[in-house]
Amino acid sequence: MRRSAVSLRSCALVLLSVSLVAGPGVATATERTDCYDESAPLTVEERRLDDSLVPGAPAAGPELVERAGFGPLVTRFTTRLCEQPNARAAAEFVERRGERLWETAVARAQGRFDHGDLDSYDDRPLYWARLLLTRAVRQWRPDHELVPRQRAHLLRELDRASRGMSSQRFPGGKATRVMISGFDPFGLDDGNLNRGNPAGVAALRLDGRTFDAPTGRITVQTVALPVLWGAFDRGIVEHAYGSALLGRRRPDLIMTLSQGRPGRFDIERWAGRWRGGAADNNGVHATGPVPDAAGWPQPAAEFIETTLPHRAMLAAESGPYPVRFNTRFCSWPDSDRPGAGDPVCHEDGEPAPDAVAASGSGEDYLSNESMYRSNRLRLGLGGDSLAGGHLHTPVLNNPPGRLTGDRFTSDRHAIADETTILVRAAGRAVGHPIVS
């Protein structure tokens, strides 16, 4: 794998010159792209933008962005950012553009943005386009003063908006409301830059959708979560689900989605309050109890049990992959010394009242933590009667040495479509319409 010294300025011009789509507002060569310091430190995720899948090939991330037709959106952002007169204007600008990126990715996934030559179910262009935008903000050197706190605010607002978190709103009327989160691609090192995440695909495919059911309408809002311990520490899960749970139109069901095990779906029974230490997308490791998120009610619980209607989901005629209710959990042998010794695991039953979690049914990575945090918040906000839990999708295997392939595409379709069926089955089972 090689790293190419692609500058932000040249990247913007390349995206402009070879964009698959020309649209209103696309930058011209006379517009500013000279406000960037290419020596500014980047995150590990952003540095991967220069990596190619195989030696001699173009950088994989920008190529996926281009082939999805997102090039003009990125180019317009990098040129217009130079024109922002102050930090306040920049904050409004990055939030609007982040929302535009999310809306474009949703429209593409749902067949309403027919550009580029990638399959519409492909979630990867959103991930890589977001990184191109955050890299621009990190390298931006405006004419006016921009202190580190203000830059951090810009990055946070851009990131959250481009994940659907500033635009999630349930429509009025009688409906069962379902709130879903997916995840970014992960495990991108060692020749795996072409990885996608079917949970991210499902989130894009489901956002804003309404389904008819015997119990009434089901309406869905979704967001995409990062694969970053630090973002979880800063409360991104609580921000996403708290905004919905505190909203005037509260969801009846919350469900976190992530990619799990080969060949099957798992409805996870238990979330555990423990991080197992695996590296995130920035190469950061985290081990120990799941921290609290400042400013949110968070009852103390080592394990939280799902309240998803798992029987209805298991009974659904869903698709080619089997669906399992996974009841496994693990605890530490000495509750006074969590992390010491080998975990004691159980395939069924319930944790002892004094058990200290070593892993939930969904193990001990960020997927388990997304279930734990969202449902800890649900309970803290008085949502004991609301349905909540986690669904692991089958693994989507990436094609070796290529950006895409027929099997990769067909498997992604099958997993995402079956996820939709399971979400609809859960919504039908909850099925107690409310009037706003």
Secondary structure as UniProt FT lines:
FT   HELIX           8..18
FT   TURN            24..25
FT   TURN            29..30
FT   TURN            38..39
FT   HELIX           44..47
FT   HELIX           48..50
FT   STRAND          51..52
FT   TURN            55..56
FT   HELIX           60..67
FT   TURN            68..69
FT   HELIX           71..81
FT   TURN            82..83
FT   HELIX           87..109
FT   TURN            110..111
FT   TURN            120..121
FT   HELIX           124..139
FT   HELIX           148..161
FT   TURN            162..166
FT   STRAND          175..183
FT   TURN            193..194
FT   HELIX           198..206
FT   TURN            207..208
FT   STRAND          210..211
FT   TURN            214..215
FT   STRAND          218..225
FT   HELIX           229..233
FT   TURN            234..235
FT   HELIX           236..245
FT   STRAND          253..259
FT   TURN            262..263
FT   STRAND          265..268
FT   STRAND          270..272
FT   STRAND          275..276
FT   TURN            281..282
FT   STRAND          287..288
FT   TURN            294..295
FT   STRAND          303..305
FT   HELIX           310..315
FT   STRAND          323..326
FT   STRAND          329..331
FT   TURN            335..336
FT   TURN            338..339
FT   STRAND          344..346
FT   TURN            353..354
FT   STRAND          357..360
FT   TURN            361..362
FT   HELIX           366..380
FT   TURN            381..382
FT   TURN            384..385
FT   STRAND          387..393
FT   TURN            400..401
FT   HELIX           406..430
//
